[in-house]
Amino acid sequence: MRQKVYPQGVTGKVVAGGTGFPLTNAVVIVARFNAPGAYGAVADASGNFTVYSQPGSYSFAAIYSNSLVTGLVTVSSNVLTSQNFTSTPAPFTISGKVSDSSSGAGLPGIAVSGQGMNGFTIGFTDTNGNYRLPVTSGEWELRPQQSDAAQLGYVGLNDRVSTNVTGNISGFNFQLPKATALVYGRLVDNFGNPVNTIDFRADDSMNNYYQANGESFPTDGSYSLAVTAGNLNVQPESDTLALAGYVGPQGVPVSLINGQCVRVNFTVLRATNHITGFVKDNSNNPIVDINVNANATINGTNYQSQANTDSAGFYSLPVANGSWLVNVDCDGNDGLTARGYACVNNQQVSISNSSGVLNFTVQPLSGNLQVTTSSPLSSGTVNAFYSTTLAASGGQQPYTWSFVSGSLPGGLNLSSGGTISGTPNTAGTFSFTVRVSDNGSGNTTKLFSLSVNASNGADVYFYGLSKQRNLAQNDSGAPVLDTSTNAFRFNASVNPTMLSPLSVISASLTIAGGGTRILSYKTNDGQYNFQDYSSTQSTLDTVYVTGNYRLTVGTVHDGTKSLTLNLPTAQFPNAPHVSNFTAAQAINPAAGFVLSWDPFVGGTTADFISVRINDSNGEIFQTPDIWLTGGLDGTATSVFIPANTLSAGQTYQANISFVKLTTRDTNMYPGVLGAVGFTSKTTFNLGATGTKTNSIFPIATNSTVIEFGFSAAFDGTNYLVGIQGGPAAHDEITAQLFSPSGALIGSRFSTGRFGGVPYLAFDGANYLMVWQDVTVTNSNRRIYGQFLNRSGAPVGTPFAISAAPGSQSPDLDAMRPIAFGAGKYLVVWRDQRTGTNAVYGQLISPSGAPFGSEIVISADTLAAQEASVAFDGTNFLVAWQKRTSAQQEQYDTLGMFISPSGTKGPPFVISQTTSARHNPLNLLFNGTHYFVTWNKDVGPGFPSSSDFDIYGRFVSPTGSFPGNEIALVTGTRDQVLPGVAFDGASYLLSWTDGGFVSTNPVAKFQFLNPAAQAIGPQFMPFAPQGTNSPVLAGSLFDGSRFAVVATLANVGTNFTFFSGDVYGTFITPISAPMPPGILVQPISQTVSQGSPVTFSVTATGAPPLSYQWRHNGANIPGATKATYTIAVFDLPDAGNYTVAVANQFGAVESDVIRLFALLPGVPV
């Protein structure tokens, strides 16, 4: 192999530090990791090397044994730069394995490169797939070379995986999938000539995790890419096209199945001109090696070009004739914001047979501009004055606020100072997006929701029926029925006017032809809702026939309302089709984007269209409902997505719904809209760029053994977590103590036994850890226990708890099978001694002695399982799931009180609706009530796929229910394995999104208020670690914060674990609602003309408090502190003054005070 010779490069010698010996055969590389161009050579016997390259600024590396040479070098045009380098021994290494993701077999001969803060490193896998890289301390990002993986028929990773090096790291493994499909084609220019040796790539468009790489052949422009099945985005690399003098089209979406070959041809344009310029800061310093992009639509095709700035901040973009939109990388890993600069606006440059010039000047940030006020905002009341002030941080003050999209409640306005105020005149929940701009060029947006409660109006603001068909658009072609879920849905809903407390008590539906359906309250949507799904329209229409349907709604103030709606024959609109689908896959998050679709055929102003965008944490953009200001009617064909709505590095799921309304009624329930409609909803993906991380700490990590754990207990000082997995085996039962700082205390304790995941509780002196034991043989199982003291040391030896023979498979199959109270532990489990699944329990003293005999909780011919337990200060409550007597498999969630002496109460049903399947549940006692959470399969049941949501219900210590069951978490994927903790003011709910059968399950979290309504968005506090992602978590409240333990794993379908580690983090509770109050009112004053005057106010409430002083009812610009000073009083300053004080929970306005002028000669 021989280098390509350029007219410039770098030449010199690499020698060993200290001895000066030449590093013979050292691998020498100059490269830019975030831009095109990597060049290399091998040093000769004297350590001499010459590397030829394109001009530019590069990182330099020479790798030799365990030595690492790093540095920077600038290559000028037509100059062979001379520069020598001296090695130093690398203090640390990163080692691991690159293997087949299915078989685990090592992959030989693959380069693994690493990029650090001060250079890069590279190594190659041996015959077993093992690699070893010399590194320095600090942050490093690693990735196997995609082209090497392609040589072996494998698909590489899209992004690098980061780690912080503080010592040697082993077990940093990569698993690559074998290619199962092929994309091939030919690359030609607009005259039909082949374009050779251009890089190609195919990205996994669903999650951007994998990337296949290839190159057009050096003879006829043909290329081929070995890929995995699924949805891909295929394109020639714009950087190598630019180096060759071409501009290329944007990516083409392709969908493949295993074994399929798809041909995709590309045509590129010869770049006849250039756009050149500088990127510099406001002090004329060059911004070096930053990406500059340009996009243009030419003859209906979207083309792109890119370049990186050199050491002088200069860039040169090859372009063809056309109108080019040029932008500087804003939110990328090495973009402007990452360098401490504000983003700059995109600029348009027209090219017509001549080159163009465009310079960018960027402004430094004093911190990333962000909105710090949380959503939802404090609620208001119709006809009552409302005021709240939004807050931001970072950027360059002062800030200016503006309204972007959505709908403010009628009667409220947003001032440029960020105050939302006025007297609302309409009840309901409103969503809107605002923008804050700083004094430079920075700006950002945020979506808020604000609820306005009725003062004396109806308890409901909407009720309705609908049928819906679900479609998916995977490329620029026509949408197709979404076969990943049941494509047809019937829906009934009732929207309460007041959410806290709820103004609706209950809702049910009597369907045409007979039969009743119960509507459950869903906190996510703030509505009572019933849904039923079917894979075909005919099946759905057989159950939900045309005719009259009656909603019976129990309200707080309006009594019971009987509302009849007529459901006609289905009238589904045409399928929404995104007309600029390709552009929507590569949205610049720093710029606004117009999402467009084909017209709603027959759509009128009486119909409506909704657009929603979701990320992995929930909804981030939505258009208002049609009855609210800003709603889209049936004639709309586009919507504007404001700049910074999307975050860098994200793939989003979006949907557009066309809704044809056949009924609109406001008379049956005066002032309330009742509607019947038919919906066609198309789901599709949007694409942007960027990443998010969170601070977590390792508890149990082992690259050779899968470790699993999520149950922990707190002793008042430290925490103990039970772990399945240890040095001996993947099912070794171990435990680890950690401190409030996340530091591990002592070494891991092993029980010397083996089995399932362990669970813990604390009795004031010791911990008790329990597990399903399989030490003797897998068929000889018992429930075992082990006491440990506060130091994590054993107290006694492991002991058996269950008396059932091992062949009857006793198992702990819930999330909380142990509780302590009244001086005793209660452990509950499931076994098969009756011939079917049954639930048993055993009381245990703190000495380990059983208290009484085993307690039979549920043991008859109907299967019972998934038992959990909690204690209320007097009794224990055991909750479990039990099969009903129905022929079709269905389950109820049941409860039973058990006293500390072992006396059982009668079983009672907690759930109001059945589940088509069972899964582990959870519960806790909040000081007044139990909160029971369970998984409910809302789908049709076996043999159809599961459709688990998470439900909950409050239960009093006497077994009564203060309210109905509540849908806590719903979604298109299974939501399973709930965990719950309570801090006295709010709940922290965790669960696994994706369940057991989908790929990429992930642990998510949500705060809930005391009524189990969502507070803020869903979130994921655990960032992936290497190839392991958070899949299951448990939490507890220690008196000041939530301690959370999670298993991070590489998981395939059917919950198959390829690796697993245990991590922890701490989460600060959401503050209890503390609206502002005024302790000391401002006072009126009389002053002379020309004198200073100061007003002050003393206020209380949850921080941060915001202030706005007003003069004669108008906001005073910049008067946003607890004091307001007029330096030189003049006559126009006299008049009335007030100050509004606000925080996220409310607002209050001071008494009106007067400022009088003291005029000469006028008595006062």
N, C-alpha and C positions, 0 to 999 in steps of 0.2 A: 504494500500500500504506500502511496506517495502523496505528499501534500500538494494541494493546488497552490501555485506560485502567484502571489499578488506583488505589486511593485512596492510594497511596504510591509513592515512587520517589526518584530522585536528579536534581538539576538543577544547572547551573553553566555554566562556560565553559572551553574548551580553547584555550590560546594557545601560541605558539612560545617556547621558551626563548631568553633573550638579547634578542630584539626585542619580545616581548609581542604580536606580531601574531596576530590570531585565525586559527584553523585552519578556514577555511571548508570546509564539506562533509566534514569529518572523520567517519569512521565510528566511532560511540561504542557500546561494548558493555559490559554488566555480565553476568557469567556465573559459574556454578559448574560446573567441568568434571566433577566426580565426583558430581553431583547434578542433579536437574531444575531448569530455569530458566535461560534465556538470553534477554536482552532488549536491544534496540538502538534507536538513532536516528541521524540525521544532523545534525551541527551546522549552524546557519544561517550567514548571511554575517558575523555578529559573533562566531562561535564558540560561540554559546549552544546548549545542548541540554537536553532533559528526557527521561529514560528512566523509564517506569513499570514496576514490577515487583512480585512478591511480596515480603513481608518476608524479611530474611535477610542474611548476610554474603557479599559477592561480590568477585571480582576485577574490576578496571576496566581497559579498554583503549580507546585512541583511536588509530586508524591513519590517517596522513596522509602521502602520498608516502613518503619514506624516514625519517620520524620515527615514534617509538613512545612513547605515553604509557601507563604502567602504574601501578597502585596498588590499594588496597583501599578498599571502601566498605561501610558497614552501613546497611541500609534498615530503619527501624522502622515499625510498623503506623500507618497513617493520617497519616504525616508525609512531606512532600516534602523530603528531605535536600538541603542546599545544599553543594556541594563543587566547587572549581575544580581544574584540572589543567594542568600545564605540560609541554610536550614537550621531549625531547632527541633529537638525531640518533641513530638506531640505528647502533651501530658496525659491525654485520655484517649480512649477508643470507644466507638459505637460498633457493636457487632450484632449479627442476627442472621436470618435466613430468608431467602426468597423461594417460595414454594407454590405448588399447584393448590388452588383453593379447595379442590375436591379431594384429591388423594393425599395431599401433604408432601408429595415427592419434591425434592429440591430441584431448582432450575439452575443449571450451570452457565457460566460465561456471561452473566448479566452485569452490566455496570450499575453500581449504586452510587449516586452522587449526593453530596450534601452541600448546602449553602449556609454559611454562617455570617455573622455580623462583619467579619473582617476577611472573608475569603471563602474558598470552597475546597472540597476534598472529593476524592473518587476512589472506588475500589471495585473489584470484580468478584462474583460468586465462584466458589470452587465447584468440584464435581458433585458435591452434595447440596449445593445452593447456599452455602455459608459465605458471609462476607465480613470484613473488618475494616473500619475506616479510622485513620488517625484524625483527631479533632482537638481543638482548644476548648476552654470553658465558654459557656454562653448558650444562646439560642441557636439551634441548627434545624434545618429543614431537609428531609431526605426523601428520595424517590428512586425506584429502579428505572433504568433507562427504557422508555417505551419502545424504541426501535429495536433494542436487544430482545425485549419480550416478544415483539412481532416476529423476529427471526425464528423463534421456537414455537410460534403459533399461539402465543398468549397475548392478552390485552393488558396494557399497562394502566397505571393510575393517572388521573387527571391532575391532582394537586399533590404537593409535597406534604409530608407528615412531620410535624414539628416536635422537638423535645428540648428541654433545658439541660445542658451538660454541666454537672458539678462533680462528676467522677466517671469512672468507666460504666458504660451502659451495655448490658447484654440482653438478648431476647427481643431486639427491636426488629420484628418480623414483618414480612410483606407476603400476602397471599394473592395470587393473580389467577383470574379465570381463564380457562382454555377457550379459544375462539371457536364459535359454533356456526358462524355465518360469514358471508363475504360481500363486501361492497367493491365494485370495480368500475372502470370507465376510462375515459380519455380526456386529456387536458389540451385544448387548442386555443390559438388566439382568434381574433375576430376575422382573420383571413383564412382560417382553416389550417394554419401551420401548427405542428406539434410543439408544445412547450415542455421541455425536459427538465429533469432533476429538481422538481419543485416538491417541497414537503406537503403531505396531506395529513389530515387528522379526522377522526370520528369520535365525537364526545357522546357519552351517555346523557341524553337530554333530560332524563327524568330527575337525576340527582347530581350530574356532573362528577361522578365518582371515578369512572373509568374513561380512558382515552386510548384509542387505537391509532398507530402512526404508520406512515408509509411515505413513498416518494414516487413521482412519475419517472418512468423508465427513461434512460438516456438516449433512446432511439426514436420512439414514436409517440411520446407523451402519455402512454398508458400507465395506469396505476391500479393497485389493488390493496384493500385493507381487510385484514382478518379481524372480525368483530364478534361480540356476543349478541344474542337475540334481544330485541327490544326496540325502543325508540331512540334514534341516534340523530346527531347533527353532523353532516359531512361537509368538509370544505378544504380547498387548498389553503396553505398557510399564507396569510397576507404579507408576513415579513420576508419570506424567501421570494415571493412574487415581486415585492418591492425591490429587492436586491437585483433581480433579473430585469427590472424595468417594466413590470406589468402591474395592473390593478385587477383584483379578482372579485368575484361575487361573494355575497354573504352565504352562510351555510345553508344546506338543503336538508330538511327533515326527512328521515327515512325510517320506516318501521319494518323489522324483519322477524322471522321465526327461525328456530333452529333448522339448519340445513339449507337455508335459502340464500341465493345469490341475487343481488340487485345491481343493475347497471345505472350509474349516475355520471353523465358527462358534464364537463364545465367548459365555458368559454371565457377567456380573459381578454382584457383590452391592453393594447400597447400604451404605456404611459408616455405621452408626447411632450408633457410639460411637468413643472414642479411647483409646489407651494412651499416656500421657504420662509424662515423667520427665526426669532429667538423666543425662548421662555426665560424670563428673568424676574427677580423680585423687585420691590419698590426701591431697593438700594442698588439696583443694577447688577446684583450678583447673579451669575448664571444658575439655572436649575438644571443639573446635569443628569443625563441618563433617565429622563422621564419620557413616558410614552405619549406620542401625539397621534391621534387618529383622525381620519377623514372618511365621510360617507357621502355617496351621491347616487341618485336614481337616474340611470341612463337607458333610454329605450325600454323602460318598464322593469329593468333589473337593478337591484341594489348592489353597488360596488363599494369596496372599502380599500383604504391604503393606510399604512402606519409606518412610523419611524421613531427613533429615540434621539433625544438631544445629545450633542457631544459635550466635550469639556468646556466649551464656550457658551453652552445653552442653545446652540444652533441646531435646527432640524431641517430636513429636506424630504418632502412627501412627493413621490412620483404620482402623477394624476393624468387623466385624460380630459378632454373637453367636457364641461358640465358644471353644474352648481354643487359645490362641495361644502358640507357642514363639518367644520374642524373643531376638535375638542382636545383638551389636555386631560390626561388621566387624573381623575378626582379622588375616587374612593378605593382604588386598587391597593394591593399590599405595599406598593412603592409609589402611590399617588400623592397628590398635593396634600390632602389632609393628614396622611401618614408622615409627611415631612414638616407639618406645622404651618401649612398655608391654606388659605381659603380657596374654594373652587372658583374657577373663572367661567364666564358664560361662553357657550358655543358661538362660533362665528361662521358666517357664510362667505365663501369665496367663489366667484364665477371665473371659470377658465375657458377662454376661447382663443386657441392657437397661440397663447403666450402664457408665461408663468406668472404666478401671483406671489405676493408677500403678505404675511400675517404675523405680527408680533403679539406676544402675550405678556402682560405684567401682572404678577400675583402678589397678594397682600398676606402678611403673616397673621396667624391667628394667635389670640391670647389663650386659646383653649378651644376644643371643638364645640361649635355652637350646637346647643341642644335645648329642647323644651323640657323643663324639670317638673312641671305640673302633671300629676297623674290623671288618668281617665278611669272611671267616669267622674265628671265634675259633681259638686254638691247639687242636690236636687232643689227645684223651686216649686212654687205653688201659684196656681192661676190667680191673678189679681193681687199678688203680693210682690212688693219690690224685691228685686234680686240683684246681687252684685258679687262677682268673683274676679280676681285678677290673675292672669296667667303669668308664669315665671319662666325664665330661661337663664342659661349660663354659658360661658365661653364666648368666643368671637370678640368683636370690638363694640363696646357700648357707645351710644345708646341703641336700644332695640326698637324696631318698628314692627307692629303686628298688623296682619291683614287677613281677610276672609278668603278662602280658596274655593271650597266646594261644600256641598251638603246643605243642611238646613238648620239654622238657628231657630229656637222657639219664637213664635210670633210675639213681638213686643220687646225683644232683646236685641242689642246691638253690640258689636265689638269695636272698641276704640283703638286708635293706633298705639296707645300705651298698654294694650293688652287686657283692658277691663271689659268684661261682659256684664252688662247691666241693663236695667229696665224693668218693666212690669209685664211678665208673660201673660198671654191671653189664650193659649192653647195648651191642653194637656197632652201628654204622650212622651215617648222617648225619642230624642233627636240626635242624629249623628252629623258631624261636620268636621272639616279639615281647616286648620289655620296655618298661616306661615309667619315665622319671625325672621326678620332680616336685621343684620347688624350694620354697623357704620362703615364696614368695608364692603366686600362683595359676597359675604357669607349669608346663607339662608338655609332654613330647614322647615319641615312641616310636621304636623302631628294630627292624628284623628282623635276626636273627643266624642263622648256621648254625654247627654244631659237630659235628665228626666224632670218633667214638670207634672206635679200632682194636681188633680182636680180639687178645687175648693168646695164646690157644691154641685159639680156636674155628674155625668154618668160614671158608673164604676167600670165601664168597658168603653174602649174607643174603636175596636174593630172585632168582627167575627166573620168567619167565612169557610167555604168548602173549595177544594180544588182537586184536579187530577193533573199529574205531571208526567212527562216522558223525559228521560235523561239520555243525553247524547254526549259524545266525545269528539273533539277535533284534534287529531294528532299531527296534522300537517296542513298545507294550504288547501287541500282538497275538501270535499264535502264532509260534514259531521256524520258519524254513524252512531247507532244505538250503543249505549255504554253497557257492554256485556259483562264488565267486571263486577257490576252489582245488578240487582233487580232493576230493570230499566223503567218500570212504571210505578207510580205512587199515587195513593189517595191520601188527602190531608184535610183535617179539620182543625181549626184554631180559634182561640178566643184571647184577645189582648187586654189585660187589665190596665186601667188608667193609673192606678197606684201600685207600685211594686213593694213598698216598704212602709206600712204593712200592706199585704196584698188586698186589693179591693174585690177580688173574686175568690170565693171559697171552694167552688167545685164546678166542673163542667162535664157533661156527657152528651152523647150523640145517639139518637135513634135513627137508624138507616132505613131507607125505603125498602119495604118488604119485611121489616121486622129485624130485631137485633139491636143491641146497645153496645156502644164503645165508650170507654172512659178516657177523657182527656187528662194527661198528666202535666204538671207544671214543669217547665224547662227553664232553669235559671239562665242558661246561655242566651236564650231568645226572649226572655221576659214574657212568656205566653204559655197558656194551656194548649196542649197539642196532642193530636192523635194521628199516627201515620201507619199505613199498611202498604206493603210492596208486592209486586208481582213481576215475573220475567216477561210476561206478554200482556198486551192491552186486553185481549179477549178474556183472560183469566181475571184481571182486575174488574172488567165490566160485568162479569158474571156475579161477583160479590156486591159491587157498588153500582147498582142498576140506576137507570133514570127514574126520577120521581122526587117526592118531597122528603127532605131530611129535617129533623128537628133537633136543635141544640137547646139543652136545658142548662141554664147558667145560674148558679147560686152566687149572689153578690152581697156585699156588706150593707149597702145603703138602698139598693134598688129592689131588693127581694129576689125571688126566683123569676127569671125571664125565660119564656118559651119562644124560640125564634125558629121559624120555618123558612127553609131555602129550597129552591127547586134545582135539581141537578139534571141538565139536559144531556142529549147525546154528545159524545166527545167532539170537541172542536179545537184540536191542537193546532197552534200556529206552525208556520214553517220553522225548520231548525235554524237557530242563530248560527251564522257563519262569520268568523273573524276574517275580514278581508285583507288585513295587513299582518297576517299570522307570522310570516318570516321576520318582519321587523320587530315583532313583539317578543321574539326569542333573544334579542340582543339590545335591550333597552339600556340606555345610559341613565343610571339612577340620578345623576346630577342635573338632568334636563327633563322638562315636562314631556309627556308622550300622549299622543292622541290615539286611543284604541278605537278602531273602526270596524263596522260590521255591515253585511248586506241588509237591505230594508226588511222590516217586519211586513210581510205581504198582507194587505188588508188592515194593517195596524192604524188606529185612530187615536185621537187625543183622549178617548175614553179608555184605552188600553194602557198598559205600562210595561216598561223595560227596567230590569235591575241588573247591575254589574257588581260583583263582589270579588275581592282578591284576598287570599289567605296565605300566610306563611306557616311554618311548622308550629307556631305558638297561637295561631288563631287569625281572626279577621283584621286586616290592616287598611282596607279601603272598601267603601260601599256607597252606592248611590241611594238617596232617600226614597222611601215609599212614595207612590204617586200622590197620595193625599197630603204630602208635606212639600214645603217649598224646595225647589231644586230637583224634584223627582222627574224621571224621564218618562214621557208618554210614548205611545206606540209609533210615533213618527220619527223618533230619534235614530241616528245612524252612527253616533260616535260619542265618546266621553273623554274628557281630559284628565289624565293622571298627573297630578302636580309633581314637580321636581322634588326629589328626596322622599317621596312616598315609599319607593322601593329601596331596600338596603343592599349595599354591595355584597356580592357573593351569595345571593339567594336565588333559589328557584321557587316560583310561586304557583299555586293552583288558583285559577280564576274561573269564573263562570258568568255567562250572559243568559238571562231568562227573558223570553217573550211571554207576556201574560195577556190572554184574551179574556176580558171580563164579559160574562153573559148576564150578570145581575149586579146592580148597584142599588142598595136600599138604605135610606136614612130615616124611614118612617116607622118601621116595625119597632125599633128601639130608638126613640127620638134622639137625634144628635149623634147617633152611632152609625158608622158605615158597616153594612153587611154586604158581602160580595161572594159571587161564585165565578170561578175562572178556570181556564185550561192553560197549562204552562209547558213550553218547550225550553229545556235548559241544556246548554252546551258547556261542558267543562274542557278547559285547555290549560296549557302551561304558559307562564311568562318567565323571562330570564333576565337576570342582572348579575353583578359580581360582588364578592366580599365575604368576611368571616366574623364570628363572634366567639369569645372565650369566657371562661368563668374560673375563679380560684377554687380548686379542690385539692385534697390531699390523699395520698395512697394509704390504704390500710393493709391490704394483702395483695401482692403482685408476684406472680411466678410465671415465667414464659413457657414452662414445660408442663404445668398443671392447670386445669381449669378450676378457678376458685369462685365461690358463690356465697353471697350473704347480703342481708338487708335488715335483720332484726338486731336491735341494740337496746340496752337499758342504761340508766343514769343513776349513780349512787350519791349525787349531791356535789360531787367534785369531778369525777372522771366518767368515762363511758366504756362499756364492754360490748363488743359485737361478736356474734357467733358466725363462724365461717365453715362452709363445707369445702374442704380442700386443704392440702398441706404437703410437706415434703414427701410424705409416704405414698399418697394417692390422691386422686381427685375427689374422693369422698371421705377423706380423713376429717374427723370432727375436731375443730380447733376453735380458739377464741383469742381475741387481741384487745388489749386495753389501750385507749388513747385519751389525751388530755384535752382541755377546752381550747388549746391552740392548734389542735390537730396533730400533735406530735405523738408518736407511738411510745407507750410506756412498757418497758421490758420486752422480752421476746414473746413470740407466739406460744400459747399453751396448747398442747395436744392431749386429748383424752385417751389416745391410744386405741380409739374405736372408730368405726366407720359407719356411714349411713347418709341420711338426708339432711336437708338444710336445718341448722339449729335455730332455736328461738329462746329469748331470755326475758326474765323479770327480776326485780330486786326487792328484797324484803326488809330493808333497813340495815341489815348487817352483811348479808351475802347475796350473790346472784344465784339463780337457778337456771341452768341451760338444759333444754330438752330437745330430743331429736328422735327420728326413726332409726333404730340401730339394725345394721345388717352385718355385724362383725363376724358371726359364725358362718352363715351362708346367706345368700340373698333370699332364700325361701324361709329362713328362720328369723323373722323380724320381731322386734319389741319396741316399745316406747321407752327410752332411757333418759336419765337425768344425771347432771353433775353440778354440785355446788362449787362456786369460786368466790374467794374473798375480794375485798376492795383492791387488792394488789394484783388481781388476775391469777392468783395461785389457787390450786385445787383445795377443796375442803372435803376430805373423804375420797371415796372412789366412785366411779360411775355405778348407777343402780337402775334396776328395771322398775318401770312404773306400771305398764299394762300387764294384765294377767292372761290375755288371750294367747292361745298357741300361735307361734310364729307363722305357721302356714296360713293363718287367717288374715295376714297382711295388715296389721295395725299401722296407721299412717297419720302424720300431721299434715293435712292438706289445706290449711287455711293460712291467713295472714297474721293472726294473733291467737294462737291456741293455748296461751298461758296467761294467767292474771294472779295478782296477790292482793289479799284483803282479809281483814279480821284475823290476822295471825296465821293464815293458811294460803297455800297455792291451790288453784284449780287448773288442771291440765285436761284438755278435751281432745279427742282424736276420733278417727273413723276406722272400723275394722269390719270383717265379714264373718264373724262367728255365727250369725243367724242365717248365713247363706246368701245374704245380700248386704249392701253397704249399710252400716248402722253407726250411730254416734254414742260414744261412751265418755265418761269423765272420772277423774280421781282427785280427791282432796289430799294434799301432802303438807306435812308440818315443816317448819324451817329446819328441822333436824333430818329430814328425808324420810320420816316414817309415814306410811299411808294413814290417813284419817278415815276410818270406816272402809267399807268395801267399794268396789267400782260402782259408779252411778250410771244406770241405763237411761240415756237421754232420749234416744229415738231408735227403736229396734223392732220393726215389724216387716211386713212383706213389701213395703214401699221404701225404695232406696233413700238414704240420708247421708249427707257428707258436707264438707266445707265448713266445719265448725270453728267459731272464734268465741272469745270470752272477754268480759270486762267486769269491773266491780264498782258499785255505786256508793260504798260506805256502809251498806247494810247487807245487800245480796249481790250475787253474781248474776249476770245475764249471759246466757249462751245463745248464740244465733247460728243457724245452719240452713242449708237448702235441702228440701225434701220433695221427692217426686209425688205428683198428684195421682189420683186414680184414673185420670183420663187415658184413653187408649194411645193417643199421640203424646209423646214424651213432653211433659211440662213440669216446672218446678215452682214451688212457693218458697219464700224465705220465712222461716219460723223462729220463734224465740221461746225460752223457758227460764224462769227465775229459779236459782238454787241458793239456799241459805248456807252460811258457813258451817252449819252442822250437817249439811247434805240433804236437807229437806227440799223436795222438788215441788214447784208449782206446775200448773197445767200448761201444755204447749199452746201457743197462740200464733196466728199468722200475722206477720209484719208487712209483707208486700201486699199491694192491692191488685196487681196484675201478675200473671205467671211469666216464667222465662222458659224458652224452648230448650235451654241447656243450663248446666250448672257450672260454676267456677268459684274460686276462693273469694270469701267476703271478709269484712273487717268491721269493727265497732269500737267505740270509746264512750266514756261517761264524761259530760262536760260540766258537771257540778249540779245540774238540775235535771238533765235528760240524757239518755243514751242517743248516740247518733250511729245508726247502722247503715253501712254502705255495702252494696252487692252488685254483681254483674247480672244484667238482664239481656238475654238474647231476644231482641225485638223482631227477628226475622221469622220465617215460617217454620224453622226447625229442620231436623234431619229429614231428607238427605241434602237439603239446601245448605249453602255455606252459612256459617255463624254470622251474626250481626249484633255483637255485644255492645251495649251502652252501660254506663254506671249510674245506678239509682241509689237513693238514700231516703231514710225516714227517721224522724225523731220518735223516741219511745220514752214514756215516763217511767219512774221506778215502780209504778203500780201496774204498768202494762197498757196504759191508755195512750192515745195518739193525739198530739196537738195539731196535726195537719196531715195532708196526704203525702204519698210517696212523691219524690222529686227526681226528675231526670237531671243528674248532676253533670254528666259528660256524655255527649253524643258525637258521632262522627261517621264518616264513610268507612273507616277501618274499625276493627274490634277494639274496644276499650275495656281492659281487664285489670285484675290484680290491684284493687284499690288499697291505698295506705292513707291514714288520716291521723292528724294530731291537732290539738286545740290549745291556744295560748290565753284563753279567757275572754278574748274579743273576736278572734277569727280562727277559722280552720285552715290548715294546710293539707290539701288533698293531692295525692300522687296516684299515678296509674301508668299502665303500659299501653301505649297507643300502637296498634298493629297486632296485638294479641299473639296467638300461638302459631298461626298458619301463614301469615304474610311475611315478606322479607322486610328487613330494617325496622323491627319493633323499637320503640324509643320511650324512655321514661319521661313523663310530663308532669307538671305541677300547676296548681291553681289555688289561689286564696279564695275562701268563701266567708261571707259575713255570718252572723249568728243565725240567720234565717236560711243558710245554705245557698245564698245567691252569690254569683261570681263577683269578685273584686279584682278589677284589672284583667289583663290578658293572661292566657296560659303561658308558661315559661319552662325553660329547660336549664337548670343551674349547672348541669354536668356537661362539660365539653368532651368530645371524643378524645381518647388517649391512644395514639397509634391507630390500629385497626379496630379497637374496641370502642363501642358506643354504649351509652346508658340504656339499660333495658328494664330494670326493676329496682324500686326504691322503697324504703321505709323511713319513717321519721318519728321523732318524739320532741316534746317541749320541755326544756330544762329549767324554766322559770324566767329566762331572759331571751332565749332564741331557740329556733328549731335546729336540732341536730339531725342530719340526714345521712343515711348510709345507702349506697347503691352498688349494684353489680354492673360493671361495664364489660361488654362481651362482643365478640364477633359471632353473630347469630345468623343462621340460614333459615330456610322455611321449616315449619313445624317445630319451632323453638329449638333447633339443633345448634348446640354450642361448639364453636371451633376454638375458642379461647375465652377466658374470663378472669377478671380481677375485681377487687372490692375497693371502693373509694368512699370518702366522706366529704361533707361540706357543712357549713352553718348558714342558715337563712334568717335574716332579721325579720321579726314580725311586722306586719302592717300596723301603723299606729292606730289606737282606738280613736273613733271620731271625737274631735275636740274643736268645735266651731269657735270662732273668735268672739271675744267679749271685751268691752271697754271698761277698765278699772278707773282711770282718771280721765275725765272729759277735758278737752281743750277749753280755754276761757276767753271771753271777749276782752278786747283791749282798746285803749285810746292812745294814739301816738301823734307826735308832731311831724309835719312834713319834713322829709329828709332824714328822719331817724330810722334805725333798724327796728324790726319787730320779729319775734319768733313765736310760733304756735307749737304746742306739743301734745301728744296723746300717749297714754299708757294702756296697752292692750294685752290680753291673754289669748291662748289657743295653741293648737298644735302648729309647730313651725313647718315650713317657713310662712311667716305672716307677710302679707303685702299691704301697702298703704297707697291711697290716692287722695290727695287734697283737692278740694273744689272751691271755686270762687263764683258765687252767684249761680251755682248749679252746674258750672262747666269745669271739666278736668283741667288742672294746672299742669302743663307739660313739665316733666322732670320732678314733680313734687311727690315722690314715692317713698318717703321715709317717715319715721315716727315723729320727726320734727320738720317744720317748714319755716324758712327764714326769708323775709323780705329785707334785703340789705339797705335799700334806700326807699322809704315809704313815700308814695306820691298819691295825690287825690284819687286817681282811677283805681288804686288798690283798696279803697274803702268798700265795705259791703259785707255780705254774708259768706261765711266759710263753714265747710264741713270736711270730715275725713272719713273715707270708707276703709275698713280693715277687713281683709279676706284671707282665707286659706282654702285648702282642698275640701273642707267640710262645710263651708258656709261663708257668709259675709255679714257685717254690721256697719251701720253708719252712725256717726257721732251726732250729738246735739248741734243745732245751728248756733254758731257764735257770730258776733259782730265786731268788725274793725272800724273804729271811728277816727276821724281826723280832728286833731286839736289845732284850730285855726287861731292865729294871733288876735287878741282883743275880743275873742268870743268866749263868754263864760261857759263852763262845762257843768 
